[in-house]
């Protein structure tokens, strides 16, 4: 059902989040109280109740909290299963806002109603997401996707994230010092996502610079029908990437073609443009006429040249095979602290070596089969092992560069999508590393 209203002021949103936090606390009190009295407790059921309460509130207030849920749900190892299952809904849909609220946004942005700008405009949203919802509109024979931002999400983003930080820490079992720099990076990217004028410019620019890639297509964007809170682009009738991947009628040749297009898209943007699409969930990609359409550039990330050099050096075979050189490279990106004991440094070094070998494996084979389930299962197991690692959990603060938050997210999402496609992809090291590794 459509929402007739949503909390749009900082105060009303904090009240809603406070309610969710109180519900979670009450569930914990009941759980531990029952256990203290010797009763039988069900930890899985506790997680299910808490996940449901949190997601219900996040989906109602939308914005930063719902976007964070979407991000966390991509990594199956980051959350307890109940949270991962509940938050996965954020990748596709959220209860849409009612039409009168949409009309109000149009009047505020354009001084006109939707039907004064378009010949037709659907009152019901075709798709509801974390930052905004999409309506289908037409002018003559041309169909448009019109993304309308939810009211209040931009102004309340910082206070929302500050409030939900303790909830996230409790779910993830981490310390604030371990994630504070990363929360700041997420906040920065989310603020950019609420600026549709910036998204419009980036979408046009990256579509133009990536338009030569085989089997990749992009919609046309319309500045005259866009504003800081409304974004208009071509309506694309296509099959969502996950449905295409899961369909038994999809041939191996089709899987390989789309998988190659997806790999080439990220490979070119990261290693040539040094700016990339940083939101690799399947809802942002459609398949139409055997081609991959990229329909959302809301989240992009510019890679700092120094960061790029330091981090992609780990793809160099010499770095992986030489523990002294590997330790030097890890120290350069801030993984170690001066106060770390020799034993801790040794353990972290071995953990990193295993991670680097696994995550860099597709680059080293020339042709990689993402249909090999052992690879993606190895990734999930690696994530689970790292979460359980006493050495990693007792580290004194956040390690590594915060620029890695979205780079790592992009590759994890890319690998997950390619594994879902079960495709075979032609890969290669970046050109500058081919020379170094020769």
DODREN-250715 format. One record per residue: residue number from 1; residue in one letter; x, y, z of N, C-alpha, C in turn. Coordinates in pm, whole numbers. Atoms other than C-alpha are relative to their C-alpha. Layout:
// residues N
    n  res    n_px    n_py    n_pz   ca_px   ca_py   ca_pz    c_px    c_py    c_pz
  NUM    a       X       Y       Z       X       Y       Z       X       Y       Z
...
//
This chain:
// residues 438
    n  res    n_px    n_py    n_pz   ca_px   ca_py   ca_pz    c_px    c_py    c_pz
    1    x      84    -119       0       0       0       0      87     124       0
    2    x     -73    -125       1     110     357     -66      -2      64     137
    3    x      -5     -78    -123     224     564     230     -67     134     -24
    4    x      66    -130      12       0     864     284      86     113      54
    5    x     -91    -101     -56     274    1043     477     128     -70      43
    6    x    -124      56     -53     629     996     595      68     104      86
    7    x     -72     -96     -83     843    1154     867     102      75     -85
    8    x     -89     -77      86    1024    1439     690      85     101      77
    9    x     -83     -90     -81    1156    1659     974      96     -83      84
   10    x     -97      72     -83    1459    1566    1185     -66     -56     125
   11    x      63      43    -125    1244    1547    1497     -90    -121     -23
   12    x      94     111      24     976    1322    1345      74    -128     -39
   13    x     -76     119      40    1239    1090    1196      70     -60     121
   14    x     -64      50    -121    1423    1063    1528    -102     -71      89
   15    x     106      66     -77    1094     980    1699     -26    -140     -56
   16    x      24     130      62    1038     698    1448     114     -97      29
   17    x    -116      86     -27    1393     564    1492       8     -38     146
   18    x       1      29    -143    1360     589    1869     -97    -115      29
   19    x      97     108     -18    1053     367    1847      57    -135     -38
   20    x     -63     126      44    1246     102    1654     105     -45     100
   21    x    -104      32     -98    1536     121    1899     -60     -54     129
   22    x      67      45    -122    1298      83    2193     -55    -141     -17
   23    x      54     134      25    1135    -221    2032     110    -104       4
   24    x    -114      92      -3    1475    -384    1980      46     -23     143
   25    x     -43      12    -140    1575    -311    2340     -97     -86      80
   26    x     101      79     -71    1247    -457    2466      13    -148     -35
   27    x     -17     140      42    1302    -774    2262     119     -63      70
   28    x    -119      51     -70    1649    -811    2413     -30     -24     148
   29    x      32      16    -142    1515    -758    2767     -84    -126      23
   30    x      83     120     -13    1249   -1026    2717      83    -126     -20
   31    x     -84     116      34    1505   -1263    2565      90     -38     117
   32    x     -96      29    -107    1766   -1230    2839     -70     -22     134
   33    x      76      25    -123    1504   -1213    3114     -49    -144       6
   34    x      47     139       7    1361   -1546    3000     115     -96      22
   35    x    -116      88     -17    1710   -1696    2982      46      -1     145
   36    x     -43      -8    -140    1793   -1573    3334     -88     -83      91
   37    x      94      79     -81    1484   -1749    3467       3    -148     -37
   38    x     -16     141      35    1596   -2074    3307     -89     -47    -112
   39    x      89      38     110    1350   -2066    3021      78     -27    -128
   40    x     -62      30     128    1425   -2190    2671      -9     123     -90
   41    x      -2    -119      84    1532   -1907    2440      36     -38    -144
   42    x     -24      23     143    1546   -1887    2061      68     123     -57
   43    x     -77    -115      48    1824   -1656    1942     -38      37    -143
   44    x      37     -27     140    1720   -1693    1578    -130      79      -6
   45    x     127     -72      -4    1368   -1580    1662      20     144      47
   46    x     -32    -135     -47    1514   -1280    1849      48      86    -117
   47    x     -52     -74     115    1707   -1174    1538    -112      30    -100
   48    x     110     -20      95    1395   -1219    1322     -90     115      45
   49    x      87    -107     -51    1184    -994    1548      69     136     -11
   50    x     -73    -127       6    1454    -727    1569      18      47    -144
   51    x     -19     -36     141    1525    -737    1195    -129      54     -60
   52    x     129     -45      52    1154    -701    1118     -34     140      52
   53    x      30    -130     -58    1113    -406    1357      86     110     -62
   54    x     -91    -100      56    1419    -226    1220     -34      29    -145
   55    x      26     -23     141    1338    -281     854    -133      72     -21
   56    x     130     -67      12     974    -174     902      17     151      15
   57    x     -21    -142     -21    1089     160    1039      85      61    -111
   58    x     -86     -51     108    1367     204     783     -78      18    -130
   59    x      75      -8     125    1125     136     496    -103     113       4
   60    x      97    -108     -13     881     393     632      65     137      -7
   61    x     -64    -132       2    1130     678     682      93      15    -120
   62    x     -79       4     123    1340     575     378     133      75      19
   63    x    -122     -78     -10    1651     780     297     122     -80      42
   64    x    -126      60     -41    1986     704     460     -14    -135      69
   65    x      13     130     -66    1868     423     692     -34    -113     -96
   66    x      39     105      95    1702     230     407     115     -28     -97
   67    x    -114      19      89    2004     287     181     108     -81      68
   68    x     -99      76     -76    2235     156     452     -39    -147       9
   69    x      49     139      -3    2018    -155     485      26     -68    -133
   70    x     -26      55     134    2047    -204     109     147     -36     -16
   71    x    -143      24      13    2426    -175     122      44    -122      81
   72    x     -40     109     -88    2462    -414     416     -50    -135     -52
   73    x      59     127      44    2239    -676     253      77     -63    -115
   74    x     -75      55     113    2476    -718     -45      98    -107      47
   75    x     -98      95     -53    2736    -896     172     -71     -96      96
   76    x      73      98     -80    2575   -1213     306      70     -33     131
   77    x     -74      34    -122    2850   -1250     569      -2     111     103
   78    x     -12    -113     -89    2818    -906     720    -108       1     107
   79    x     115      -4     -89    2480    -959     884     -43    -139      42
   80    x      66     126     -33    2309   -1237    1078    -105     -30    -107
   81    x      90      37     109    2087   -1433     833    -136      70       3
   82    x     133     -62     -10    1761   -1284     965       3     144     -51
   83    x     -12    -138      46    1884    -929     901      27       4    -150
   84    x     -31       4     144    2029   -1017     559    -126     -25     -82
   85    x     124      33      71    1696   -1169     452     -96     118       0
   86    x      94    -112     -12    1489    -876     578      48     121     -78
   87    x     -54    -120      64    1721    -603     450      11     -15    -152
   88    x     -11      22     144    1745    -765     104    -117      63     -75
   89    x     115     -63      64    1399    -618      34      35     142     -47
   90    x     -36    -138      33    1567    -275      22      67      10    -137
   91    x     -64      -4     130    1743    -374    -302    -100      25    -112
   92    x      97      -7     109    1418    -364    -496    -117      94      25
   93    x     122     -79     -18    1123    -197    -336     -19      40     145
   94    x      43     -48    -131     988       0     -46    -141      53     -19
   95    x     135     -53      17     632     114      25       4     139     -62
   96    x      -9    -130      67     582     402    -222     -86     106      69
   97    x      79    -110     -53     451     744    -127    -123      22     -85
   98    x     124     -23      73     100     843    -225      17     115    -100
   99    x     -12     -96     109      42    1057    -532      -5     147      46
  100    x       2    -141     -44     -51    1384    -348     137      49      49
  101    x    -134     -41     -45     298    1386    -190      94      20    -119
  102    x     -79     -16     122     452    1343    -536     -33     133     -66
  103    x      44    -126      60     246    1633    -673      59     118      77
  104    x     -55    -108     -83     363    1848    -382     147      23     -33
  105    x    -141     -13      36     727    1776    -473      15      68    -135
  106    x      -6     -64     133     662    1874    -838     -28     150       9
  107    x      31    -142     -15     504    2202    -735     117      75      64
  108    x    -114     -64     -66     800    2276    -510     119      13     -95
  109    x    -116      -1      89    1057    2192    -782     -24      77    -131
  110    x      28     -60     132     885    2317   -1101    -110     105       2
  111    x     116     -89      -1     585    2517    -989    -113     -53     -84
  112    x     102      63      82     374    2272   -1190     -27    -141      52
  113    x      31     138     -35     200    1939   -1141      63     -93    -103
  114    x     -57      94      98     330    1622   -1314     -73       3    -134
  115    x      75       4     125      48    1633   -1571       9     130     -79
  116    x     -27    -123      75     138    1990   -1665     133      -9     -74
  117    x    -129      20      66     489    1871   -1762      -4    -116     -98
  118    x       6     120      81     400    1533   -1911    -142     -20     -52
  119    x     134      34      53     113    1410   -2129     -69     -99      92
  120    x      53      96     -97      67    1115   -1893     102     -21     110
  121    x     -88      24    -116     207    1038   -1549     -74     -96      92
  122    x      69     100     -83     124     724   -1349      -7      47     145
  123    x      14     -39    -140     -16     802   -1007      67     -99      93
  124    x     -66     102     -81     116     473    -871     145     -14     -43
  125    x    -142      15      31     494     438    -848      26    -138     -60
  126    x     -40     127      59     644     170   -1069     104     -69      86
  127    x    -109      56     -80     930     124    -826      29      95     115
  128    x     -35     -80    -116    1001     246    -474     132     -46      58
  129    x    -133      37     -50    1360     253    -347      33      81     126
  130    x     -41     -58    -127    1563     407     -66      -3     153       1
  131    x      -8    -146       6    1614     769    -179    -120      60     -71
  132    x     113     -52      75    1327     810    -423     -79    -112     -65
  133    x      83      99      68    1056     634    -622     -16      41    -146
  134    x       3     -22     144    1008     599    -998    -143     -11     -53
  135    x     128       1      68     698     685   -1202      23      -5    -151
  136    x      -7       5     146     632     619   -1570     -81     116     -56
  137    x      66    -115      61     544     922   -1782      23      -3    -150
  138    x     -17      -8     146     504    1002   -2151     -19     143     -48
  139    x      27    -118      81     527    1293   -2390      -3     -49    -143
  140    x      13      58     132     394    1188   -2727      27    -150       6
  141    x     -33     143       6     543     849   -2815     117     -37      90
  142    x    -119      28     -81     842     881   -2580     -41     -25     146
  143    x      30      36    -139     826     710   -2239     120      37      89
  144    x    -103     -45     -93    1019     839   -1937     -13     -72     134
  145    x      -4      40    -140    1125     710   -1598      30     126      80
  146    x     -14    -124     -77    1080     995   -1350      23     -37     146
  147    x     -37      33    -139    1260     954   -1019     -29     120      89
  148    x      43    -107     -90    1105    1161    -740      56     -29     139
  149    x     -64      21    -130    1302    1204    -419    -101      16     114
  150    x      86      -8    -117    1131    1143     -88      26     129      77
  151    x     -19    -127     -72    1073    1460     116      78     -18     129
  152    x     -73      -3    -127    1318    1535     396     121     -88      10
  153    x    -110      95     -17    1574    1261     326     137      69      -6
  154    x    -130     -68      12    1854    1502     228      33      77     127
  155    x     -24     -83    -118    1814    1739     522      23     -83     126
  156    x      -6      82    -122    1784    1457     776     106    -109      -5
  157    x     -91     113      19    2058    1228     644     102     -11     113
  158    x    -104       7    -102    2329    1318     894     -56     -41     136
  159    x      58      36    -130    2102    1302    1199     -52    -144      -1
  160    x      44     139      11    1954     973    1072     115     -97      26
  161    x    -115      90     -13    2297     811    1042      58       4     140
  162    x     -51     -11    -138    2412     943    1380     -86     -82      96
  163    x      89      70     -91    2106     790    1541       7    -151     -19
  164    x       3     145      23    2124     450    1373     137     -65      19
  165    x    -134      56     -17    2499     409    1429       4    -101     115
  166    x      -3     100    -108    2452     239    1771     -75    -128     -35
  167    x      75     119      41    2193       4    1618      87     -86     -91
  168    x     -87      73      92    2435     -90    1340     115     -68      75
  169    x    -110      57     -77    2718    -145    1588     -46    -124      76
  170    x      53     113     -76    2497    -376    1793     -22    -120     -91
  171    x      26     109      95    2394    -580    1488     130     -63     -45
  172    x    -125      49      56    2749    -608    1352      98     -48     105
  173    x     -91      42    -106    2915    -660    1689     136      68      -8
  174    x    -126     -73      14    3180    -393    1622       6     118      95
  175    x     -20    -120     -80    3326     -95    1808      -9     123     -89
  176    x      16    -122      79    3259     263    1700     132      42     -64
  177    x    -130     -41      53    3633     328    1655      37     -77    -127
  178    x     -31      82     116    3643      50    1396     -73      45    -126
  179    x      78     -34     119    3378     196    1168     -25     149     -18
  180    x      28    -143      10    3367     572    1236      47      62    -131
  181    x     -43     -60     128    3582     668     932     -83     -49    -118
  182    x      76      56     109    3378     438     711    -143      55      -3
  183    x     133     -62      -6    3045     578     833       6     139     -62
  184    x     -16    -133      58    3176     923     739       6      -7    -153
  185    x      -8      18     145    3258     797     388    -137     -34     -57
  186    x     134      36      45    2913     639     353     -91     124       1
  187    x      81    -122     -10    2752     964     470      28      94    -117
  188    x     -39     -88     111    2945    1160     206     -61     -47    -130
  189    x      55      54     125    2837     928     -75    -154      11      -1
  190    x     145      -7      -4    2475     923      43     -49     142     -21
  191    x      37    -140      23    2462    1304      52       6      31    -149
  192    x      -9     -19     144    2576    1299    -310    -120     -64     -71
  193    x     113      68      62    2298    1052    -393    -129      80      10
  194    x     121     -81     -13    2038    1301    -270       3     123     -90
  195    x     -12    -113      92    2164    1562    -519     -23     -50    -142
  196    x      33      53     132    1986    1468    -842      64      82    -113
  197    x     -71     -78     102    2154    1755   -1030     139     -57     -22
  198    x    -131      64      12    2491    1596    -956     -13    -136     -69
  199    x      20     130      64    2355    1254   -1052     -25      17    -150
  200    x      27     -26     142    2227    1399   -1381     130      23     -76
  201    x    -125     -32      68    2568    1540   -1472      91    -122      -9
  202    x     -85     119       0    2754    1224   -1373     -55    -107     -94
  203    x      62      99      87    2507    1003   -1557      30      30    -145
  204    x     -26     -40     138    2547    1199   -1880     148     -19     -34
  205    x    -144       8      25    2927    1213   -1846      48    -144     -10
  206    x     -49     138       0    2987     847   -1758     -64     -83    -111
  207    x      63      69     113    2736     726   -2016      73      33    -129
  208    x     -70     -41     121    2915     927   -2284     138     -65      -8
  209    x    -137      52       3    3264     810   -2183       5    -153      -2
  210    x       3     147       1    3156     445   -2150     -83     -55    -115
  211    x      95      40     103    2927     438   -2453      57     -89    -108
  212    x     -61      82     104    3179     259   -2677      14    -147      40
  213    x     -21     137     -48    3187     -57   -2463    -100     -96     -66
  214    x      89      96      67    3042    -366   -2636    -114     -46      91
  215    x     119      55     -67    2688    -471   -2535     -40      76     126
  216    x      40     -86    -112    2651    -183   -2286     -82     115     -57
  217    x      85    -110      43    2369      69   -2323     -39      85     120
  218    x      40     -94    -105    2255     374   -2127    -122      79     -47
  219    x     114     -84      38    1928     568   -2120      44     144     -25
  220    x     -22    -144      18    1911     933   -2233     -58      73     121
  221    x      45     -80    -114    1878    1189   -1953     -49     136     -49
  222    x      67    -122      46    1667    1507   -1975      13     112     104
  223    x     -21    -110     -96    1800    1818   -1794    -121      91      17
  224    x     114     -91     -10    1491    2028   -1877    -115     -57      82
  225    x     105      65     -78    1271    1775   -1698      55     -52     134
  226    x     -65      43    -124    1505    1734   -1401      27     120      90
  227    x     -27    -103    -100    1582    1928   -1084      81     -64     113
  228    x     -74      61    -111    1772    1876    -755     -72    -116      69
  229    x      75     107     -67    1492    1644    -635     -81     -86     -97
  230    x      72      80     101    1349    1506    -963      97     -27    -115
  231    x     -91      40     107    1544    1314   -1230     -79     -76    -107
  232    x      76      61     108    1403    1220   -1571      95     -62    -103
  233    x     -79      73      99    1550     962   -1810     -93     -90     -80
  234    x      81      92      80    1430     718   -2076     -52    -116      83
  235    x      55     123     -58    1200     439   -1965      53    -118     -81
  236    x     -54     117      67    1368     107   -2047     -81    -123      42
  237    x      70     126     -28    1156    -208   -2075     100    -113     -12
  238    x     -98     108      -1    1401    -478   -1976     -23     -96     114
  239    x       8     102    -105    1447    -781   -1755     107      31     105
  240    x    -101     -23    -104    1619    -716   -1419     109    -108      -4
  241    x    -114      90      14    1964    -873   -1406     -15    -129      78
  242    x      12     121     -80    1882   -1116   -1127    -101     -97     -60
  243    x      99      88      64    1572   -1248   -1308      60     -66    -124
  244    x     -67      54     117    1777   -1292   -1624      96    -112      41
  245    x     -99      98     -46    2049   -1477   -1431     -66    -126      53
  246    x      64     115     -64    1805   -1704   -1247     -91     -78     -94
  247    x      91      67      93    1599   -1797   -1553      64    -124     -61
  248    x     -56     121      61    1652   -2157   -1671       7       8    -152
  249    x      -1     -13     145    1590   -2041   -2029     118      82     -51
  250    x    -115     -80      41    1899   -1816   -2030     114     -94     -40
  251    x    -105      89      49    2165   -1987   -2242     136      41      55
  252    x    -135     -31     -46    2532   -2007   -2150      61     112     -83
  253    x     -52    -106      86    2618   -1788   -2449     -52     136      43
  254    x      59    -126     -48    2379   -1519   -2320      62      41     133
  255    x     -62     -28    -130    2524   -1547   -1969     140      57     -20
  256    x    -138     -44      23    2878   -1509   -2102       5     139     -61
  257    x       0    -132      65    2790   -1209   -2320     -32     111     100
  258    x      37    -102     -99    2618   -1017   -2039     106      11     109
  259    x    -106      -2    -101    2884   -1119   -1787     123      75     -49
  260    x    -115     -70      58    3159    -995   -2019     -27     150      -6
  261    x      35    -142       5    2976    -665   -2067      11      62     139
  262    x      -5     -52    -136    2945    -622   -1690     145      12      47
  263    x    -142      -7     -36    3313    -705   -1635      68     117     -70
  264    x     -64    -107      77    3424    -468   -1913     -42     138      50
  265    x      52    -128     -52    3204    -191   -1771      78      44     123
  266    x     -73     -35    -122    3370    -203   -1429     150      12     -25
  267    x    -142      -3      29    3716    -277   -1565      41     133     -63
  268    x     -32    -124      69    3711      29   -1792     -13     120      93
  269    x      22    -117     -87    3568     270   -1536     104       7     112
  270    x     -94      -1    -112    3796     164   -1251     143      24     -47
  271    x    -141      -2      37    4123     120   -1439      36     102    -107
  272    x     -28    -103     101    4088     379   -1716     -55     135      41
  273    x      60    -127     -38    3845     646   -1600      31      38     145
  274    x     -21     -21    -145    3927     606   -1228    -120      63      70
  275    x     126     -35     -65    3564     683   -1148    -100    -106     -43
  276    x      80     117      34    3303     411   -1130    -136       0      67
  277    x     133      29     -52    2945     304   -1071      19     -82     128
  278    x     -34      63    -128    2956     213    -701    -119     -64      70
  279    x     120      58     -61    2613      57    -647     -41    -125     -78
  280    x      17     117      87    2634    -293    -799    -107     -99      45
  281    x     105      97     -30    2301    -440    -693     -83     -22    -126
  282    x      62      38     128    2094    -617    -961    -111      92     -47
  283    x     106     -90      40    1814    -360    -957      47     115     -86
  284    x     -53    -111      80    2043    -110   -1130      37     -42    -142
  285    x     -35      49     133    2088    -327   -1441    -119     -74     -62
  286    x     105      68      74    1839    -442   -1705      59     -67    -124
  287    x     -40      68     123    1874    -685   -1996    -109      22    -104
  288    x      94     -23     109    1710    -587   -2325      70     -27    -132
  289    x     -54      31     132    1774    -729   -2673     146     -46       8
  290    x    -134      57     -13    2084    -913   -2551     106      98      45
  291    x     -97    -100     -46    2246    -599   -2409     -28      39     145
  292    x       8     -39    -140    2316    -474   -2058     -23     151       9
  293    x      32    -142     -20    2150    -144   -1968      32      40     144
  294    x     -32     -57    -131    2289      60   -1678     -94     116      22
  295    x     110     -96     -11    1998     263   -1545      10      91     123
  296    x      -7     -82    -121    2124     428   -1226     146      31      33
  297    x    -133     -43     -39    2438     632   -1155      -6      84     128
  298    x      16     -81    -121    2319     766    -820     122      -4      90
  299    x    -117      14     -86    2626     634    -638     122     -25     -88
  300    x    -125      17      73    2965     687    -803     116      35      93
  301    x    -118     -22     -84    3316     697    -661     121      35     -87
  302    x    -125     -40      64    3624     885    -781     116     -63      75
  303    x    -114      66     -63    3946     693    -716     121      94       1
  304    x    -121     -81     -13    4239     893    -584     119     -75     -62
  305    x    -113      69      66    4554     817    -793      93     -71      97
  306    x     -89      62     -97    4762     745    -483     -63    -127      58
  307    x      72     118     -48    4496     509    -348       4    -111    -105
  308    x       5      98     108    4470     337    -685     135     -74     -12
  309    x    -133      61      14    4846     277    -710      28     -96     114
  310    x     -31      82    -116    4876     142    -357     -82    -128       6
  311    x      89     115     -21    4576     -90    -359       1     -99    -115
  312    x       0      96     110    4586    -237    -706     138     -60     -24
  313    x    -131      64       3    4954    -313    -659      -9    -143      54
  314    x      15     134     -56    4827    -618    -470     -33    -105    -106
  315    x      21      95     109    4738    -773    -805     132     -47     -62
  316    x    -133      37      49    5112    -791    -880      40    -135      60
  317    x     -36     133     -48    5221   -1155    -854     118       3      95
  318    x    -117      -8     -85    5550   -1053    -696     -37      38     143
  319    x      45     -43    -134    5372    -881    -405     -60    -119      74
  320    x      66     113     -65    5166   -1192    -335      99    -108      40
  321    x     -93     109     -27    5463   -1429    -346     114      37      95
  322    x    -109     -48     -85    5701   -1215    -138     -58      59     127
  323    x      63     -44    -125    5591   -1185     227      58     133      50
  324    x     -60    -127     -44    5837    -901     301     -60     116     -79
  325    x      59    -104      84    5709    -698       7    -148      18      31
  326    x     141      -8     -34    5350    -783      98     -21      79     128
  327    x      13     -72    -127    5401    -657     452      25     149     -20
  328    x     -28    -141      29    5553    -333     319    -120      67     -66
  329    x     115     -56      71    5256    -279      88    -120      16      93
  330    x     110     -11     -97    5006    -348     368      24     114      98
  331    x     -33    -112     -90    5188    -105     597     -26     133     -69
  332    x      17    -125      74    5170     159     323    -146      44      -4
  333    x     142     -37       4    4789     147     320     -61       7     140
  334    x      47     -23    -136    4763     166     700     -64    -117      69
  335    x      59     118     -63    4674    -191     790      60     -24     138
  336    x     -68      26    -128    4930    -209    1073      12     128      82
  337    x     -27    -109     -93    4981       7    1380     135     -25      66
  338    x    -132      13     -63    5315      77    1549      -6     -85     125
  339    x      13      74    -125    5184     -78    1869     -37    -147     -19
  340    x      35     140      25    5089    -408    1701     117     -92      38
  341    x    -103      97     -34    5277    -705    1840      45     -74    -125
  342    x     -50      78     113    5489    -920    1609     -95    -114     -35
  343    x      93     110      24    5245   -1206    1654    -126      48     -72
  344    x     120     -54      64    4947    -987    1561      29      37    -145
  345    x     -36     -36     136    5127    -851    1255      11    -124     -89
  346    x     -15     125      76    5212   -1205    1145    -135     -60     -36
  347    x     133      58      23    4853   -1324    1185     -79      81    -102
  348    x      72     -86      94    4709   -1024    1000      59     -15    -140
  349    x     -67      17     129    4967   -1070     725     -52    -125     -71
  350    x      47     125      61    4853   -1429     667    -146      11     -42
  351    x     141     -20      35    4485   -1332     673     -11      81    -130
  352    x       2     -85     119    4552   -1059     415      50     -74    -124
  353    x     -53      75     114    4757   -1294     196    -107     -92     -59
  354    x     107      88      46    4466   -1540     177    -106      82     -74
  355    x     102     -85      62    4220   -1258      98      45      51    -135
  356    x     -52     -58     125    4441   -1102    -170       7    -106    -110
  357    x      -8     108     100    4500   -1435    -345    -137     -32     -56
  358    x     134      39      43    4129   -1519    -354     -65     111     -83
  359    x      70    -109      66    3995   -1176    -453      68      42    -130
  360    x     -71     -34     123    4265   -1126    -718       4    -113    -101
  361    x      -9     118      86    4222   -1472    -869     -57      22    -140
  362    x      52     -19     137    3997   -1365   -1161      95      73     -92
  363    x     -91     -78      83    4263   -1121   -1282     118     -83     -52
  364    x    -124      71      29    4538   -1382   -1291     -19    -118     -96
  365    x      25     120      79    4370   -1644   -1510     -22      26    -148
  366    x      26     -29     141    4307   -1463   -1838    -144     -25     -39
  367    x     142      33      18    3969   -1638   -1859     -47     -63     131
  368    x      43      49    -131    3772   -1695   -1540    -144     -48      -7
  369    x     133      60      -3    3470   -1917   -1482     -67      35     133
  370    x      72     -38    -122    3241   -1747   -1230    -111    -100      33
  371    x      94     106     -32    3017   -2051   -1252      57    -103      96
  372    x     -65      88     -97    3269   -2231   -1030     -46      41     140
  373    x      59     -37    -129    3074   -2231    -705     103       8     112
  374    x    -100      -1    -106    3388   -2292    -502      60     139      18
  375    x     -57    -135     -11    3507   -1938    -579     -88      90      85
  376    x      87     -89     -77    3203   -1748    -450     -21     -54     140
  377    x      11      56    -134    3165   -1992    -160     125      29      81
  378    x    -124     -37     -67    3530   -1927     -80      -3     143      47
  379    x      14    -140     -42    3451   -1555     -70     -88      12     123
  380    x      90      -6    -116    3161   -1608     169      69     -57     124
  381    x     -70      60    -113    3372   -1835     389     108      93      52
  382    x    -104     -95     -40    3655   -1582     388     -61     112      83
  383    x      66    -106     -76    3415   -1311     502     -43     -47     138
  384    x      43      55    -128    3276   -1535     774     119     -21      93
  385    x    -120      22     -81    3624   -1632     894      56     132      52
  386    x     -53    -130     -41    3734   -1268     901     -85      62     109
  387    x      88     -53    -103    3427   -1170    1103      24     -68     134
  388    x     -22      76    -122    3509   -1443    1355     143      11      52
  389    x    -140      -8     -38    3882   -1363    1366      21      85     124
  390    x     -28     -75    -123    3990   -1262    1715      99     113     -27
  391    x    -101    -102      29    4289   -1073    1572     -62     123     -66
  392    x      63    -113      68    4074    -860    1343     -95      74      92
  393    x      98     -63     -89    3813    -798    1610      67      81     112
  394    x     -67     -71    -109    4071    -680    1866      92     110     -50
  395    x     -82    -110      53    4244    -434    1633     -47     132      61
  396    x      26    -121     -79    4264     -89    1790     -86     103     -72
  397    x      80     -98      74    4086     101    1516     -25     -49    -139
  398    x      26      35     139    3990     109    1154     130     -11     -76
  399    x    -121      20      78    4257     -27     925     -31      13    -149
  400    x      18     -15     144    4306      51     559     -58     135     -34
  401    x      45    -128      50    4197     345     349    -151       1     -15
  402    x     146      -7      11    3834     463     366     -45      -1    -145
  403    x      36       7     142    3841     491     -14     -32    -143     -41
  404    x      25     140      32    3832     113      -8    -142     -44      26
  405    x     136      40     -32    3475     108     126     -79     -29    -128
  406    x      81      16     121    3316     158    -215      72     -79    -109
  407    x     -73      84      96    3594      -2    -421     -22    -146      33
  408    x      23     139     -42    3564    -322    -219    -146     -41     -23
  409    x     141      28      21    3186    -298    -234     -29     -26    -147
  410    x      22      17     144    3199    -262    -613      46    -138     -46
  411    x     -50     131      45    3415    -572    -657     -78    -115      63
  412    x      79     107     -61    3219    -780    -408    -133     -13     -73
  413    x     126       3      73    2896    -681    -583      17     -55    -140
  414    x     -28      49     135    3050    -744    -926      18    -152       0
  415    x     -24     144      -7    3176   -1090    -828    -129     -76      30
  416    x     126      67     -36    2839   -1177    -675     -94      -7    -119
  417    x      86      -1     118    2650   -1074    -990      51     -97    -107
  418    x     -58      90      99    2891   -1265   -1216     -19    -146      42
  419    x      24     136     -49    2858   -1572    -994    -145     -39     -20
  420    x     142      29      21    2481   -1545   -1016     -28     -28    -147
  421    x      13      26     143    2514   -1531   -1395      63    -133     -41
  422    x     -73     124      31    2741   -1839   -1384      69      13    -137
  423    x     -57     -32     131    2936   -1683   -1671     151     -22      -4
  424    x    -144       7      24    3282   -1720   -1821      43     132     -62
  425    x     -38    -137      36    3467   -1391   -1863     148       6     -36
  426    x    -139     -30      35    3784   -1282   -2040      48     114      89
  427    x     -53     -99     -93    3991   -1094   -1781     147      27     -31
  428    x    -143     -31      16    4332    -933   -1767      41      97     108
  429    x     -52    -101     -91    4555    -731   -1539      -6     136     -67
  430    x     -12    -133      59    4547    -353   -1587     135      13     -71
  431    x    -119      -8      84    4807    -251   -1847     127      34      79
  432    x    -119     -40     -74    5043     -84   -1600      52    -113      87
  433    x     -42     115     -82    5048    -402   -1387      52    -113     -87
  434    x     -55     101      92    5109    -623   -1689     150      21     -18
  435    x    -142     -34      15    5441    -442   -1728      77     -32     126
  436    x     -67      23    -128    5526    -461   -1356      17    -149      25
  437    x      -1     144     -31    5441    -834   -1333      76     -83    -102
  438    x     -69      77     105    5621    -932   -1653     135     -50      45
//
